[in-house]
Amino acid sequence: MVFFCILRNFSLLFILCLYNMDNIKNLIIDFGGVIINLTRNRCIDAFAHLGMDVREQLGATVSSCRKNLFMQLEKGELSPADFRDDIREYSNRTLSDKEIDDAWIAMLGDVPEYKLDLLLQLKKEYNTMLLSNTNSIHWEWAKQNVFTREGHTVGDFFHRIYLSYELNMEKPDREIFDHVLNDARILPEETLFIDDAPVNCKAAEALGIRTYTPEPREDWSFLFRK
């Protein structure tokens, strides 16, 4: 037990040294899997209840499902109304908008309060940006249910917000990273990108952006300990 405690402390010290924040001025932070916990199985079960098998579409391999309804919605190629109509067609059921939205939103889990507190503090110390592959249904829910704690709004947590469905771009494509760097007028070597998908981090690293890939439900606040 003592050995494992020593090993854990050494690993943490190594990571802290590796992610020295002295020259970091900008933070680009993902939403799903980094801020909010994701529960894909709950979403799969909810759609199964509506008569649809979405396991392949919500699988881990993005490239295998890039052209499905969910990905089109995420990239802004499909409106929420058209998305719902297509879900009704594929399920062959007369479903209400709420039934469809509730099944889709079931993917979104909880946000630990300490992460919201951390975001508020980080905004005081860094130029903080949200960069998320998301869609309008999820994002409207998040604005109303995640970022409203203690009277806050989403703008209290970030200086800038970049969303795939608004930009018609998505990670890991280079164009979305170029857009963020140019729009925010920031230097890649002064920027840390936190994202739970290794492929997204690899794309950012190719541009000279430093990255960190947290594990599911990880407390990554240690990166900012003085």
C-alpha positions in Angstrom: 0.0 0.0 0.0 2.8 2.4 0.9 4.5 1.6 -2.4 1.4 2.4 -4.4 1.0 5.7 -2.5 4.6 6.7 -3.3 4.1 5.6 -6.9 0.9 7.7 -7.2 2.5 10.7 -5.7 5.5 10.4 -8.0 3.3 10.1 -11.0 1.4 13.2 -10.0 4.6 15.1 -9.5 5.8 14.0 -12.9 2.6 15.2 -14.5 2.7 18.5 -12.7 6.3 19.1 -14.0 5.3 18.0 -17.5 2.4 20.5 -17.5 4.2 23.5 -16.1 1.8 26.3 -16.6 4.2 29.2 -16.4 4.0 30.2 -20.1 0.3 29.3 -20.5 -2.0 32.2 -21.0 -4.9 30.5 -22.8 -7.1 27.5 -22.0 -9.3 25.7 -24.6 -11.6 23.3 -22.8 -13.9 20.6 -24.1 -17.4 20.2 -22.7 -18.5 16.6 -23.0 -16.4 14.2 -21.0 -14.3 17.0 -19.6 -16.8 19.3 -17.8 -19.9 17.2 -18.0 -19.9 13.5 -17.5 -21.4 11.5 -20.3 -23.7 8.5 -20.0 -24.0 7.1 -23.6 -25.6 3.8 -22.4 -28.5 5.7 -20.9 -29.0 7.5 -24.2 -28.9 4.1 -26.1 -31.5 2.7 -23.7 -33.7 5.7 -24.1 -33.7 5.5 -27.9 -34.3 1.7 -27.7 -37.4 2.5 -25.7 -38.5 4.6 -28.7 -37.8 1.8 -31.1 -34.4 2.7 -32.4 -31.0 1.0 -32.1 -28.4 3.8 -32.0 -25.5 1.8 -30.6 -23.4 2.1 -33.9 -24.1 5.8 -34.3 -23.0 6.5 -30.7 -20.0 4.2 -30.8 -16.5 5.3 -29.9 -15.2 5.4 -33.5 -16.1 8.8 -34.9 -15.1 8.0 -38.4 -17.6 5.1 -38.6 -20.6 7.3 -37.9 -19.6 10.6 -39.4 -22.6 10.8 -41.8 -25.3 9.7 -39.3 -28.1 11.9 -38.0 -26.3 12.7 -34.8 -23.1 13.8 -36.5 -25.1 15.9 -39.0 -26.9 17.6 -36.2 -23.5 18.2 -34.4 -22.0 19.9 -37.4 -25.0 22.1 -38.1 -25.9 20.2 -41.3 -29.2 19.2 -39.9 -31.7 21.5 -38.0 -33.3 20.2 -34.8 -36.7 20.1 -36.5 -35.3 18.0 -39.4 -33.4 15.8 -36.9 -36.7 15.1 -35.0 -38.6 14.4 -38.2 -35.9 11.9 -39.4 -36.0 10.2 -36.0 -39.7 9.8 -36.4 -39.2 8.3 -39.9 -36.6 5.8 -38.8 -38.4 4.7 -35.7 -41.7 4.6 -37.6 -43.5 6.0 -34.6 -45.4 9.2 -33.9 -43.0 10.7 -31.3 -43.3 14.1 -29.7 -40.4 16.6 -29.8 -40.0 16.1 -26.1 -39.7 12.4 -26.3 -37.0 12.7 -28.9 -35.1 15.5 -27.0 -35.3 13.6 -23.7 -33.8 10.5 -25.3 -31.0 12.5 -26.8 -30.3 14.5 -23.7 -30.1 11.3 -21.7 -26.5 11.2 -22.8 -25.7 14.2 -20.6 -24.8 13.3 -17.0 -23.8 15.4 -14.0 -21.3 18.2 -13.7 -19.5 18.2 -10.3 -19.8 21.5 -8.6 -16.1 21.8 -8.0 -15.6 21.9 -11.8 -17.9 24.9 -12.1 -16.0 26.6 -9.2 -12.8 25.8 -11.0 -14.0 27.3 -14.3 -15.0 30.5 -12.5 -11.5 30.7 -10.9 -9.7 29.8 -14.2 -11.4 32.6 -16.0 -9.9 35.1 -13.6 -6.4 33.7 -14.3 -6.4 32.7 -17.9 -8.1 33.5 -21.2 -10.6 30.7 -21.2 -12.5 29.2 -24.1 -14.9 26.4 -24.6 -14.5 24.3 -27.8 -17.1 21.6 -28.1 -18.4 19.2 -30.7 -22.1 19.6 -29.7 -25.5 20.4 -31.0 -28.2 22.9 -30.3 -30.5 20.5 -28.4 -27.7 19.5 -26.0 -26.3 23.1 -25.7 -29.7 24.7 -24.9 -30.2 22.1 -22.2 -26.7 22.8 -20.8 -27.2 26.5 -20.7 -30.4 26.1 -18.7 -29.4 23.3 -16.5 -25.6 23.3 -16.0 -24.3 26.9 -16.1 -27.2 28.6 -14.1 -26.0 27.6 -10.6 -26.2 30.4 -8.1 -27.6 32.8 -10.8 -24.8 32.4 -13.2 -25.0 32.3 -17.0 -22.7 30.4 -19.4 -20.9 33.7 -20.2 -19.6 33.8 -16.6 -17.5 30.8 -17.2 -15.7 31.5 -20.4 -14.4 34.4 -22.4 -15.3 32.8 -25.7 -17.4 29.8 -26.8 -16.9 27.8 -30.0 -19.5 25.2 -30.9 -19.4 22.8 -33.8 -23.0 23.3 -34.9 -22.6 27.0 -35.0 -19.3 27.0 -36.9 -20.2 24.1 -39.2 -16.8 22.7 -38.3 -15.8 20.0 -35.9 -12.9 18.5 -34.1 -10.5 16.9 -35.0 -10.4 18.8 -38.3 -7.7 21.4 -38.5 -10.0 24.2 -39.7 -11.7 24.5 -36.3 -8.5 24.8 -34.4 -7.2 27.4 -37.0 -10.5 29.3 -36.5 -10.1 29.4 -32.7 -6.5 30.5 -32.9 -7.2 33.3 -35.4 -10.5 34.4 -33.9 -9.2 34.6 -30.4 -5.8 36.0 -31.6 -3.8 33.6 -29.4 -0.5 31.7 -29.9 -0.5 27.9 -29.9 2.6 27.7 -27.7 0.8 29.8 -25.0 -2.3 27.6 -25.1 -3.4 24.4 -23.3 -6.2 22.3 -24.8 -8.0 19.9 -22.5 -10.1 17.3 -24.4 -11.0 13.7 -23.6 -10.5 12.4 -27.2 -6.9 11.5 -28.0 -7.5 12.2 -31.7 -8.6 15.8 -31.0 -5.5 16.3 -28.8 -3.2 14.9 -31.5 -4.7 17.3 -34.1 -4.1 20.3 -31.7 -0.6 19.2 -31.0 0.2 19.2 -34.7 -0.4 23.0 -34.5 1.9 23.5 -31.5 -0.9 23.5 -28.9 -0.1 21.8 -25.6 -2.7 19.3 -24.6 -4.0 17.2 -21.8 -6.4 14.2 -22.2 -8.3 13.4 -19.0 -9.8 10.0 -18.2 -13.6 9.8 -17.8 -14.8 11.5 -14.7 -11.2 12.6 -13.9 -10.5 15.6 -11.6 -8.1 17.5 -13.7 -7.9 20.5 -11.4 -4.4 19.3 -10.2 -3.0 20.9 -13.4 -3.5 24.3 -11.9 -2.1 23.7 -8.5 0.6 26.3 -7.6 
